[in-house]
Amino acid sequence: MSGPPWQNQTRRPSRAAPEDRQPQLRRIQWKLDQIRSTSRTPLLACLRMNRLLWESVAGERGLLACLQQPAAARRRPAETTGARIIPLAPRH
């Protein structure tokens, strides 16, 4: 048996992604597969996956935290430039 019908559908996106993103997508797929296999019901699996999604958006290192940081804080030290930041006057 090749597994549930949804399994082939969930594998395709990671193969179509750029090669440098594939390891991360495979890790995410592994997490989702583990949630499915350890959840007693499909609804519980859905709720657990939803929580995982929200953690990736609103969690400590999630999308919102990343967007709220200044760009300079996200750069590695080797990428920083010696530019001086000039404060701008507020618009009226």
VEXFI-854343 format. One record per atom (N, C-alpha, C, CB): chain; atom name; x, y, z. Coordinates in Angstrom, 2 decimals, padded with zeros to 5 digits, m for minus. Each point is the difference from the previous one (the first is absolute). Last residue first. Glycine has a CB too. Example, Ala and Ser with C-alpha at 12.3 -4.5 7.8 and 13.67 -1.06 7.14 Angstrom:
<nodes>
@unit=A, site=N, u=012.85, v=m002.25, w=007.08
@unit=A, site=CA, u=000.82, v=001.19, w=000.06
@unit=A, site=C, u=m000.77, v=001.09, w=000.73
@unit=A, site=CB, u=001.18, v=m000.63, w=m002.15
@unit=A, site=N, u=m000.89, v=m005.09, w=002.08
@unit=A, site=CA, u=m000.89, v=001.19, w=000.00
@unit=A, site=C, u=000.90, v=001.20, w=000.00
@unit=A, site=CB, u=m001.89, v=m001.17, w=001.25
</nodes>
This chain:
<nodes>
@unit=A, site=N, u=004.16, v=067.04, w=008.94
@unit=A, site=CA, u=m001.15, v=000.73, w=000.61
@unit=A, site=C, u=m001.07, v=000.20, w=m001.01
@unit=A, site=CB, u=001.50, v=001.15, w=001.58
@unit=A, site=N, u=003.07, v=m004.66, w=m000.46
@unit=A, site=CA, u=m000.84, v=000.74, w=m000.96
@unit=A, site=C, u=m001.14, v=000.68, w=000.74
@unit=A, site=CB, u=000.59, v=m001.62, w=m001.84
@unit=A, site=N, u=004.38, v=000.48, w=004.03
@unit=A, site=CA, u=m001.35, v=m000.52, w=m000.23
@unit=A, site=C, u=m000.77, v=000.88, w=m001.00
@unit=A, site=CB, u=000.01, v=m000.97, w=002.33
@unit=A, site=N, u=005.36, v=000.37, w=m002.54
@unit=A, site=CA, u=m000.99, v=000.80, w=000.70
@unit=A, site=C, u=m001.39, v=m000.57, w=m000.27
@unit=A, site=CB, u=001.46, v=002.05, w=m000.16
@unit=A, site=N, u=003.05, v=m005.10, w=000.15
@unit=A, site=CA, u=m000.83, v=000.84, w=m000.85
@unit=A, site=C, u=m001.00, v=000.76, w=000.85
@unit=A, site=CB, u=000.28, v=m001.59, w=m001.91
@unit=A, site=N, u=004.91, v=m000.68, w=002.81
@unit=A, site=CA, u=m001.41, v=000.07, w=000.39
@unit=A, site=C, u=m000.76, v=000.97, w=m000.93
@unit=A, site=CB, u=000.62, v=m000.52, w=002.43
@unit=A, site=N, u=003.77, v=m002.51, w=m003.67
@unit=A, site=CA, u=m000.41, v=001.39, w=000.23
@unit=A, site=C, u=m001.47, v=000.03, w=000.38
@unit=A, site=CB, u=001.72, v=000.84, w=m001.65
@unit=A, site=N, u=002.66, v=m004.50, w=001.71
@unit=A, site=CA, u=m001.44, v=000.17, w=m000.13
@unit=A, site=C, u=m000.36, v=001.43, w=000.37
@unit=A, site=CB, u=m000.41, v=m002.45, w=000.52
@unit=A, site=N, u=005.08, v=000.17, w=m002.66
@unit=A, site=CA, u=m000.56, v=000.73, w=001.13
@unit=A, site=C, u=m001.49, v=000.19, w=m000.25
@unit=A, site=CB, u=002.22, v=001.18, w=000.47
@unit=A, site=N, u=001.35, v=m005.17, w=m002.36
@unit=A, site=CA, u=m000.84, v=001.17, w=m000.27
@unit=A, site=C, u=m000.54, v=000.60, w=001.29
@unit=A, site=CB, u=m000.61, v=m000.97, w=m002.22
@unit=A, site=N, u=003.56, v=m003.03, w=001.12
@unit=A, site=CA, u=000.42, v=001.08, w=000.87
@unit=A, site=C, u=m000.83, v=001.26, w=m000.20
@unit=A, site=CB, u=002.28, v=m000.95, w=m000.02
@unit=A, site=N, u=m003.90, v=m004.39, w=m000.60
@unit=A, site=CA, u=000.78, v=001.04, w=m000.67
@unit=A, site=C, u=000.36, v=001.08, w=001.00
@unit=A, site=CB, u=m001.15, v=m000.48, w=m002.20
@unit=A, site=N, u=m000.05, v=m005.15, w=002.47
@unit=A, site=CA, u=m000.33, v=001.38, w=000.35
@unit=A, site=C, u=000.91, v=000.96, w=m000.74
@unit=A, site=CB, u=m000.80, v=m000.74, w=002.26
@unit=A, site=N, u=000.94, v=m004.20, w=m002.30
@unit=A, site=CA, u=m000.73, v=000.68, w=m001.07
@unit=A, site=C, u=m000.28, v=001.47, w=000.31
@unit=A, site=CB, u=m001.01, v=m002.19, w=m000.56
@unit=A, site=N, u=003.17, v=m000.93, w=003.61
@unit=A, site=CA, u=000.87, v=000.16, w=m001.17
@unit=A, site=C, u=m000.69, v=000.77, w=m001.13
@unit=A, site=CB, u=001.14, v=m002.13, w=000.63
@unit=A, site=N, u=m003.54, v=000.95, w=003.43
@unit=A, site=CA, u=000.99, v=001.06, w=000.19
@unit=A, site=C, u=000.88, v=000.23, w=m001.22
@unit=A, site=CB, u=m000.02, v=m000.54, w=002.42
@unit=A, site=N, u=m004.87, v=m001.28, w=m003.26
@unit=A, site=CA, u=001.16, v=m000.55, w=000.70
@unit=A, site=C, u=001.02, v=001.13, w=000.14
@unit=A, site=CB, u=m000.40, v=m002.37, w=m000.92
@unit=A, site=N, u=m004.87, v=003.50, w=000.59
@unit=A, site=CA, u=001.21, v=m000.29, w=m000.76
@unit=A, site=C, u=001.06, v=m000.64, w=000.88
@unit=A, site=CB, u=m000.50, v=001.91, w=m001.50
@unit=A, site=N, u=m003.75, v=m000.24, w=003.14
@unit=A, site=CA, u=m000.11, v=m001.32, w=m000.62
@unit=A, site=C, u=001.26, v=m000.38, w=m000.76
@unit=A, site=CB, u=m002.45, v=000.33, w=m000.17
@unit=A, site=N, u=001.89, v=003.94, w=002.24
@unit=A, site=CA, u=000.06, v=m001.00, w=001.06
@unit=A, site=C, u=m000.05, v=m001.41, w=m000.57
@unit=A, site=CB, u=m001.08, v=001.61, w=001.57
@unit=A, site=N, u=000.56, v=002.20, w=m004.40
@unit=A, site=CA, u=001.39, v=m000.12, w=000.47
@unit=A, site=C, u=000.14, v=m001.08, w=001.06
@unit=A, site=CB, u=000.35, v=002.43, w=m000.51
@unit=A, site=N, u=m004.67, v=m001.20, w=m001.19
@unit=A, site=CA, u=000.77, v=m000.81, w=m000.95
@unit=A, site=C, u=001.43, v=m000.22, w=000.49
@unit=A, site=CB, u=m001.42, v=000.88, w=m001.87
@unit=A, site=N, u=m002.43, v=m000.06, w=005.51
@unit=A, site=CA, u=000.64, v=000.78, w=m001.07
@unit=A, site=C, u=000.87, v=m000.91, w=m000.87
@unit=A, site=CB, u=m000.01, v=002.07, w=001.47
@unit=A, site=N, u=m004.24, v=m004.17, w=000.94
@unit=A, site=CA, u=001.39, v=000.36, w=000.28
@unit=A, site=C, u=000.51, v=000.91, w=m001.11
@unit=A, site=CB, u=000.38, v=m002.18, w=001.23
@unit=A, site=N, u=m004.74, v=000.18, w=m001.33
@unit=A, site=CA, u=000.06, v=001.12, w=000.92
@unit=A, site=C, u=001.42, v=000.43, w=000.35
@unit=A, site=CB, u=m002.16, v=m000.78, w=000.92
@unit=A, site=N, u=001.08, v=m003.02, w=m003.72
@unit=A, site=CA, u=m000.41, v=001.23, w=m000.68
@unit=A, site=C, u=000.11, v=001.23, w=000.90
@unit=A, site=CB, u=m001.52, v=m001.37, w=m001.41
@unit=A, site=N, u=002.45, v=m002.95, w=003.19
@unit=A, site=CA, u=000.97, v=000.33, w=m001.03
@unit=A, site=C, u=m000.34, v=001.32, w=m000.67
@unit=A, site=CB, u=000.42, v=m002.44, w=m000.37
@unit=A, site=N, u=m003.45, v=000.66, w=003.45
@unit=A, site=CA, u=001.21, v=000.46, w=000.69
@unit=A, site=C, u=001.06, v=000.42, w=m001.00
@unit=A, site=CB, u=m000.51, v=m001.52, w=001.93
@unit=A, site=N, u=m003.41, v=m000.43, w=m003.67
@unit=A, site=CA, u=m000.25, v=001.33, w=000.56
@unit=A, site=C, u=001.22, v=000.56, w=000.71
@unit=A, site=CB, u=m002.40, v=m000.61, w=000.27
@unit=A, site=N, u=002.61, v=m003.86, w=m001.99
@unit=A, site=CA, u=m000.04, v=001.01, w=m001.04
@unit=A, site=C, u=m000.21, v=001.40, w=000.56
@unit=A, site=CB, u=m000.88, v=m001.72, w=m001.54
@unit=A, site=N, u=002.87, v=m001.72, w=005.07
@unit=A, site=CA, u=m000.93, v=m000.10, w=m001.11
@unit=A, site=C, u=000.08, v=001.17, w=m000.97
@unit=A, site=CB, u=m001.46, v=m001.27, w=001.49
@unit=A, site=N, u=003.58, v=m000.30, w=002.92
@unit=A, site=CA, u=000.84, v=000.21, w=m001.19
@unit=A, site=C, u=m000.85, v=m000.06, w=m001.27
@unit=A, site=CB, u=001.98, v=m000.98, w=001.21
@unit=A, site=N, u=m004.25, v=000.72, w=002.97
@unit=A, site=CA, u=001.19, v=000.79, w=000.36
@unit=A, site=C, u=000.90, v=000.29, w=m001.21
@unit=A, site=CB, u=m000.10, v=m001.03, w=002.27
@unit=A, site=N, u=m004.95, v=m000.08, w=m003.56
@unit=A, site=CA, u=000.90, v=m000.48, w=001.04
@unit=A, site=C, u=001.22, v=000.89, w=000.18
@unit=A, site=CB, u=m000.77, v=m002.29, w=m000.50
@unit=A, site=N, u=m003.04, v=002.47, w=m002.83
@unit=A, site=CA, u=m000.01, v=000.90, w=001.15
@unit=A, site=C, u=000.95, v=m000.42, w=001.12
@unit=A, site=CB, u=m002.33, v=000.51, w=m000.57
@unit=A, site=N, u=002.08, v=m002.91, w=m003.71
@unit=A, site=CA, u=m000.34, v=001.40, w=m000.34
@unit=A, site=C, u=000.21, v=000.90, w=001.21
@unit=A, site=CB, u=m001.67, v=m000.80, w=m001.69
@unit=A, site=N, u=002.34, v=m003.87, w=002.01
@unit=A, site=CA, u=000.95, v=000.47, w=m001.00
@unit=A, site=C, u=m000.27, v=001.44, w=m000.41
@unit=A, site=CB, u=000.23, v=m002.35, w=m000.81
@unit=A, site=N, u=m003.16, v=000.19, w=003.82
@unit=A, site=CA, u=001.30, v=000.18, w=000.65
@unit=A, site=C, u=001.03, v=000.52, w=m001.00
@unit=A, site=CB, u=m000.54, v=m001.84, w=001.62
@unit=A, site=N, u=m003.71, v=000.67, w=m003.25
@unit=A, site=CA, u=m000.03, v=001.26, w=000.74
@unit=A, site=C, u=001.31, v=000.25, w=000.75
@unit=A, site=CB, u=m002.47, v=m000.25, w=000.23
@unit=A, site=N, u=002.03, v=m003.86, w=m002.56
@unit=A, site=CA, u=m000.02, v=001.12, w=m000.93
@unit=A, site=C, u=000.04, v=001.33, w=000.75
@unit=A, site=CB, u=m001.29, v=m001.39, w=m001.64
@unit=A, site=N, u=000.84, v=m002.52, w=004.17
@unit=A, site=CA, u=001.35, v=000.09, w=m000.57
@unit=A, site=C, u=000.10, v=001.18, w=m000.96
@unit=A, site=CB, u=000.26, v=m002.49, w=000.23
@unit=A, site=N, u=m004.50, v=001.46, w=001.48
@unit=A, site=CA, u=000.85, v=000.59, w=001.04
@unit=A, site=C, u=001.43, v=000.17, w=m000.50
@unit=A, site=CB, u=m001.46, v=m001.05, w=001.77
@unit=A, site=N, u=m001.52, v=m001.18, w=m004.58
@unit=A, site=CA, u=m000.36, v=001.41, w=000.07
@unit=A, site=C, u=000.86, v=000.71, w=001.06
@unit=A, site=CB, u=m002.36, v=m000.54, w=m000.74
@unit=A, site=N, u=002.68, v=m004.09, w=000.39
@unit=A, site=CA, u=000.68, v=000.65, w=m001.13
@unit=A, site=C, u=m000.28, v=001.50, w=m000.01
@unit=A, site=CB, u=m000.17, v=m002.13, w=m001.32
@unit=A, site=N, u=m002.10, v=m000.45, w=004.51
@unit=A, site=CA, u=001.43, v=000.05, w=000.32
@unit=A, site=C, u=000.80, v=000.65, w=m001.12
@unit=A, site=CB, u=m000.26, v=m002.07, w=001.39
@unit=A, site=N, u=m004.34, v=001.35, w=m002.07
@unit=A, site=CA, u=000.21, v=001.01, w=001.05
@unit=A, site=C, u=001.47, v=000.13, w=000.36
@unit=A, site=CB, u=m002.28, v=m000.49, w=000.89
@unit=A, site=N, u=001.05, v=m002.90, w=m003.94
@unit=A, site=CA, u=m000.22, v=001.33, w=m000.59
@unit=A, site=C, u=000.27, v=001.10, w=001.03
@unit=A, site=CB, u=m001.70, v=m000.98, w=m001.58
@unit=A, site=N, u=001.77, v=m003.47, w=003.06
@unit=A, site=CA, u=001.17, v=000.28, w=m000.86
@unit=A, site=C, u=m000.11, v=001.40, w=m000.60
@unit=A, site=CB, u=000.23, v=m002.46, w=m000.52
@unit=A, site=N, u=m003.93, v=000.92, w=002.92
@unit=A, site=CA, u=001.11, v=000.31, w=000.90
@unit=A, site=C, u=001.27, v=000.31, w=m000.79
@unit=A, site=CB, u=m001.02, v=m001.48, w=001.77
@unit=A, site=N, u=m002.65, v=000.00, w=m004.23
@unit=A, site=CA, u=m000.25, v=001.34, w=000.55
@unit=A, site=C, u=001.11, v=000.42, w=000.95
@unit=A, site=CB, u=m002.46, v=m000.38, w=m000.23
@unit=A, site=N, u=002.48, v=m004.03, w=m001.58
@unit=A, site=CA, u=000.38, v=001.02, w=m000.98
@unit=A, site=C, u=m000.22, v=001.43, w=000.51
@unit=A, site=CB, u=m000.56, v=m001.63, w=m001.79
@unit=A, site=N, u=001.54, v=m002.13, w=005.46
@unit=A, site=CA, u=m001.04, v=000.26, w=m000.99
@unit=A, site=C, u=000.50, v=001.01, w=m001.02
@unit=A, site=CB, u=m001.80, v=m000.49, w=001.70
@unit=A, site=N, u=004.71, v=m001.18, w=001.71
@unit=A, site=CA, u=m001.04, v=m001.04, w=000.05
@unit=A, site=C, u=m001.07, v=000.19, w=m001.06
@unit=A, site=CB, u=000.43, v=m000.19, w=002.43
@unit=A, site=N, u=004.91, v=001.58, w=m002.75
@unit=A, site=CA, u=m001.30, v=000.55, w=000.39
@unit=A, site=C, u=m001.07, v=m001.08, w=m000.07
@unit=A, site=CB, u=000.68, v=002.28, w=m000.83
@unit=A, site=N, u=003.98, v=m002.80, w=m000.53
@unit=A, site=CA, u=m000.17, v=m000.07, w=001.45
@unit=A, site=C, u=m001.33, v=000.55, w=000.48
@unit=A, site=CB, u=002.45, v=000.20, w=000.18
@unit=A, site=N, u=m001.04, v=m000.27, w=m004.87
@unit=A, site=CA, u=000.13, v=m001.38, w=000.51
@unit=A, site=C, u=m000.24, v=m000.11, w=001.50
@unit=A, site=CB, u=001.61, v=m000.43, w=m001.83
@unit=A, site=N, u=m001.72, v=004.72, w=m000.43
@unit=A, site=CA, u=m001.05, v=m000.88, w=m000.50
@unit=A, site=C, u=000.07, v=m001.38, w=000.64
@unit=A, site=CB, u=000.04, v=001.24, w=m002.16
@unit=A, site=N, u=003.39, v=001.77, w=003.16
@unit=A, site=CA, u=m001.26, v=000.46, w=000.60
@unit=A, site=C, u=m001.14, v=m000.91, w=m000.44
@unit=A, site=CB, u=000.84, v=002.39, w=000.05
@unit=A, site=N, u=003.29, v=m003.11, w=m002.04
@unit=A, site=CA, u=000.01, v=m000.45, w=001.39
@unit=A, site=C, u=m001.28, v=000.42, w=000.72
@unit=A, site=CB, u=002.51, v=000.13, w=000.01
@unit=A, site=N, u=m001.83, v=001.40, w=m004.42
@unit=A, site=CA, u=m000.23, v=m001.45, w=m000.01
@unit=A, site=C, u=m000.06, v=m000.55, w=001.43
@unit=A, site=CB, u=001.16, v=m000.16, w=m002.23
@unit=A, site=N, u=000.01, v=004.68, w=001.69
@unit=A, site=CA, u=m001.42, v=m000.22, w=m000.31
@unit=A, site=C, u=m000.34, v=m001.48, w=000.00
@unit=A, site=CB, u=m000.01, v=002.10, w=m001.35
@unit=A, site=N, u=004.54, v=m000.92, w=001.91
@unit=A, site=CA, u=m000.79, v=000.42, w=001.17
@unit=A, site=C, u=m001.49, v=m000.26, w=m000.24
@unit=A, site=CB, u=001.72, v=001.75, w=000.54
@unit=A, site=N, u=001.15, v=m002.51, w=m004.15
@unit=A, site=CA, u=000.19, v=m001.02, w=001.02
@unit=A, site=C, u=m000.82, v=000.33, w=001.24
@unit=A, site=CB, u=002.31, v=m000.46, w=m000.87
@unit=A, site=N, u=m002.16, v=003.63, w=m002.57
@unit=A, site=CA, u=m000.84, v=m001.13, w=m000.37
@unit=A, site=C, u=000.10, v=m001.12, w=001.03
@unit=A, site=CB, u=000.29, v=000.60, w=m002.41
@unit=A, site=N, u=002.54, v=003.08, w=002.94
@unit=A, site=CA, u=m001.38, v=000.38, w=000.28
@unit=A, site=C, u=m000.94, v=m001.16, w=m000.33
@unit=A, site=CB, u=000.54, v=002.41, w=m000.48
@unit=A, site=N, u=003.93, v=m002.98, w=m000.65
@unit=A, site=CA, u=m000.15, v=000.01, w=001.46
@unit=A, site=C, u=m001.43, v=000.36, w=000.39
@unit=A, site=CB, u=002.43, v=000.63, w=000.26
@unit=A, site=N, u=m001.32, v=m000.41, w=m004.81
@unit=A, site=CA, u=m000.07, v=m001.40, w=000.44
@unit=A, site=C, u=m000.14, v=m000.10, w=001.52
@unit=A, site=CB, u=001.39, v=m000.66, w=m001.98
@unit=A, site=N, u=m000.74, v=004.91, w=000.07
@unit=A, site=CA, u=m001.34, v=m000.49, w=m000.32
@unit=A, site=C, u=m000.16, v=m001.47, w=000.41
@unit=A, site=CB, u=m000.12, v=001.63, w=m001.90
@unit=A, site=N, u=004.38, v=000.34, w=002.38
@unit=A, site=CA, u=m000.94, v=000.60, w=000.94
@unit=A, site=C, u=m001.42, v=m000.50, w=m000.25
@unit=A, site=CB, u=001.46, v=002.04, w=000.14
@unit=A, site=N, u=001.91, v=m003.43, w=m003.17
@unit=A, site=CA, u=000.19, v=m000.58, w=001.34
@unit=A, site=C, u=m000.98, v=000.56, w=001.03
@unit=A, site=CB, u=002.41, v=m000.33, w=m000.55
@unit=A, site=N, u=m002.51, v=002.17, w=m003.96
@unit=A, site=CA, u=m000.55, v=m001.34, w=000.16
@unit=A, site=C, u=000.25, v=m000.62, w=001.38
@unit=A, site=CB, u=000.33, v=m000.27, w=m002.42
@unit=A, site=N, u=001.24, v=004.59, w=000.42
@unit=A, site=CA, u=m001.14, v=000.03, w=000.91
@unit=A, site=C, u=m000.54, v=m001.40, w=000.32
@unit=A, site=CB, u=m000.57, v=002.25, w=m000.93
@unit=A, site=N, u=004.20, v=m001.39, w=m002.20
@unit=A, site=CA, u=000.45, v=000.47, w=001.31
@unit=A, site=C, u=m001.13, v=000.06, w=001.02
@unit=A, site=CB, u=001.76, v=001.31, w=m001.16
@unit=A, site=N, u=m002.63, v=m002.57, w=m003.45
@unit=A, site=CA, u=000.78, v=m001.00, w=000.71
@unit=A, site=C, u=000.44, v=000.45, w=001.40
@unit=A, site=CB, u=000.78, v=m000.82, w=m002.20
@unit=A, site=N, u=m005.34, v=002.67, w=m000.07
@unit=A, site=CA, u=001.45, v=000.12, w=m000.26
@unit=A, site=C, u=000.78, v=m000.93, w=000.92
@unit=A, site=CB, u=m000.31, v=002.40, w=m000.73
@unit=A, site=N, u=m004.60, v=m004.05, w=m000.23
@unit=A, site=CA, u=000.63, v=001.18, w=000.60
@unit=A, site=C, u=001.46, v=000.08, w=m000.41
@unit=A, site=CB, u=m001.59, v=m000.12, w=001.95
@unit=A, site=N, u=m001.45, v=m003.54, w=m002.97
@unit=A, site=CA, u=m000.08, v=001.10, w=m000.96
@unit=A, site=C, u=000.71, v=001.26, w=000.51
@unit=A, site=CB, u=m002.16, v=m000.95, w=m000.82
@unit=A, site=N, u=001.75, v=m002.99, w=003.52
@unit=A, site=CA, u=000.84, v=m000.33, w=m001.16
@unit=A, site=C, u=000.02, v=001.14, w=m001.01
@unit=A, site=CB, u=m000.52, v=m002.41, w=000.33
@unit=A, site=N, u=m002.25, v=002.73, w=003.49
@unit=A, site=CA, u=001.40, v=000.08, w=000.41
@unit=A, site=C, u=000.93, v=m000.34, w=m001.17
@unit=A, site=CB, u=m000.66, v=m000.60, w=002.35
@unit=A, site=N, u=m004.12, v=000.29, w=m003.00
@unit=A, site=CA, u=000.51, v=001.37, w=000.13
@unit=A, site=C, u=001.46, v=000.08, w=000.40
@unit=A, site=CB, u=m002.27, v=000.67, w=000.61
@unit=A, site=N, u=000.01, v=m005.10, w=m000.98
@unit=A, site=CA, u=000.32, v=000.72, w=m001.23
@unit=A, site=C, u=000.56, v=001.42, w=000.21
@unit=A, site=CB, u=m001.78, v=m001.33, w=m001.05
@unit=A, site=N, u=m000.01, v=m001.80, w=004.49
@unit=A, site=CA, u=001.42, v=m000.13, w=m000.32
@unit=A, site=C, u=000.40, v=000.88, w=m001.19
@unit=A, site=CB, u=m000.06, v=m002.33, w=000.89
@unit=A, site=N, u=m004.49, v=001.81, w=000.74
@unit=A, site=CA, u=000.79, v=000.81, w=000.92
@unit=A, site=C, u=001.48, v=m000.06, w=m000.30
@unit=A, site=CB, u=m001.73, v=m000.38, w=001.72
@unit=A, site=N, u=m001.42, v=m002.22, w=m004.24
@unit=A, site=CA, u=m000.25, v=001.43, w=m000.22
@unit=A, site=C, u=000.88, v=000.87, w=000.90
@unit=A, site=CB, u=m002.35, v=m000.55, w=m000.66
@unit=A, site=N, u=002.35, v=m004.17, w=001.15
@unit=A, site=CA, u=000.70, v=000.39, w=m001.22
@unit=A, site=C, u=m000.17, v=001.48, w=m000.28
@unit=A, site=CB, u=m000.34, v=m002.30, w=m000.90
@unit=A, site=N, u=m002.02, v=000.52, w=004.62
@unit=A, site=CA, u=001.44, v=m000.02, w=000.21
@unit=A, site=C, u=000.78, v=000.42, w=m001.24
@unit=A, site=CB, u=m000.33, v=m001.79, w=001.68
@unit=A, site=N, u=m004.55, v=001.13, w=m001.22
@unit=A, site=CA, u=000.52, v=001.35, w=000.20
@unit=A, site=C, u=001.52, v=000.03, w=000.08
@unit=A, site=CB, u=m002.11, v=000.57, w=001.18
@unit=A, site=N, u=m000.37, v=m004.74, w=m001.55
@unit=A, site=CA, u=000.03, v=000.76, w=m001.25
@unit=A, site=C, u=000.59, v=001.40, w=000.16
@unit=A, site=CB, u=m001.98, v=m001.28, w=m000.72
@unit=A, site=N, u=003.63, v=m002.77, w=003.97
@unit=A, site=CA, u=m001.23, v=000.75, w=m000.24
@unit=A, site=C, u=000.10, v=000.85, w=m001.27
@unit=A, site=CB, u=m000.42, v=000.03, w=002.47
@unit=A, site=N, u=003.58, v=m004.27, w=m002.48
@unit=A, site=CA, u=m000.35, v=000.98, w=001.02
@unit=A, site=C, u=m001.27, v=000.74, w=m000.37
@unit=A, site=CB, u=002.41, v=000.24, w=000.56
@unit=A, site=N, u=m000.32, v=m004.01, w=m002.97
@unit=A, site=CA, u=000.83, v=001.19, w=m000.12
@unit=A, site=C, u=m000.33, v=001.07, w=001.02
@unit=A, site=CB, u=000.19, v=m000.49, w=m002.39
@unit=A, site=N, u=m000.38, v=m005.20, w=002.26
@unit=A, site=CA, u=m000.84, v=001.18, w=000.00
@unit=A, site=C, u=000.89, v=001.25, w=000.00
@unit=A, site=CB, u=m001.85, v=m001.25, w=001.22
</nodes>
